[in-house]
Amino acid sequence: MTNSGTTFGPELLVELDRTAPASLHHQLASGLRDAIRTGRLTPHTRLPSSRVLAADLGVSRRLVVDAYSQLVAEGFLLSRHGSGTRVATVDVATTPADRTAEPPRFDVDFFPGSPDLSSFPRHSWLRALRQGLAGLESDAFGYVTPQGLLETRVAIADYLRRTRGVLADPQHIVISSGVTQAIALLGQPLRTTPLAMEDPGFWQHRTILQHNGVEPIPVPIDDEGIVVDALTSSGAEVVLTTPAHQSPTGVVLSAPRRTALMEWARAGHLVIEDDYDAEYRYDREPVGSLQGMAPDRVVYVGSTSKTLAPGLRIGWMVLPPHLAKAVISSKWLADTGGSVMDQVAFAQFLTSGEYDRHLRQMRRRYQTRRAALLDALARHLPDATVLGAAAGVHLTVRFPDAFPLDDLVAHAKKVRVRVEPVARCYAEPDTAPPGLLLGYANLTESQIERGVRELARALR
């Protein structure tokens, strides 16, 4: 079996068995014929020259010329002077495919957590990539440390120290494939440790932890955030929390609760702080990270999923020293490290100030869209209670008890409006109050108006 590599055509996988009774001419002609019939060689594909293919296969050029001539005569190949030998258009053998239904498309998608994908700064990102690559050592393209490039970790540490008050040592930062992977990697060394999370909380985190053998202990929240007394009595040694903008309710952890939670952490426990959208705040002062208060007892995680695009898959963990080695080992076992290209571009994006400029622009845009959603809800769904409007890129909307939420969701889907019930964020979904998560960052004002109007129409 030989691969043909040439500048005069594609690489070809051709099997020639010199111990087989069939002649090499027959094997070559049959192999090319089958490749064309099955679609491996598509119409108009240019084949390697007879001289190059003969050299790659270790056969005479005459053998390749004869095989090409036979397939030209059969109509599988076309040969024209000056344009080489190309694949003819023939019927391709196909087998029935197991086609799964395409996901539904929505005219108005209130999916919570997505930024404005159309505003991804393509030109600035490409410029950052070019500038970063220009100064990158060749060794960086090899298997570097699974933590990520040092220059990227330094840039992240500087940014977090400046904007979130995080005390970040680049040696204790691990760059991950989003917060999703960060939670999974943390689940490995903490598998046998009782771990709690907020209830309600981000459903995907619960699923990831369960997949990694951790069954989270639900701890309630109230108007001040996580109930630390309940956490203390739960027996948990680790807690996953979203203090700056609780997911999904939007509650900000109050000052007394922050103090109580830090006292709990300093008593020998660990806090995992998911700072998932702290960059977006509108009606309140910024709240610093918990990690800056107790860096040895807090794991700080964040990503670009809400600020740039989820598709980048860039996240980070700032780890206490005693956890760093175990998490770095888990990262190495998972994928040996992230994309060097993305890390180079992101480091340049941070140090050049482009990231700050992008965030300022997005804050203004999202504030306008948030106002449009609040106005539409007040006019069309006046009985709804809105939570979490002071920050982030989504609102939580709660309805009165016995509200026909299932009917509302079903009607919305029929008219191509996507909404997410809040129930999946609860450890016991059947106990959840009727409510929706409405993301607004990836919608125009007119889409927001139309979507809320359709929800109100369902009720009528």
Beta strands, then each sheet from edge to edge (+ up, - down):
strand 1: 2-4
strand 2: 12-14
strand 3: 77-80
strand 4: 84-87
strand 5: 108-109
strand 6: 173-176
strand 7: 195-199
strand 8: 217-222
strand 9: 225-226
strand 10: 238-241
strand 11: 270-274
strand 12: 298-303
strand 13: 315-318
strand 14: 385-387
strand 15: 394-398
strand 16: 417-418
strand 17: 420-421
strand 18: 435-439
sheet 1: 1+ 2-
sheet 2: 3+ 4-
sheet 3: 5+ 16+
sheet 4: 6+ 13- 12+ 11+ 10+ 7+ 8+ 9-
sheet 5: 14+ 15- 18+ 17-
end
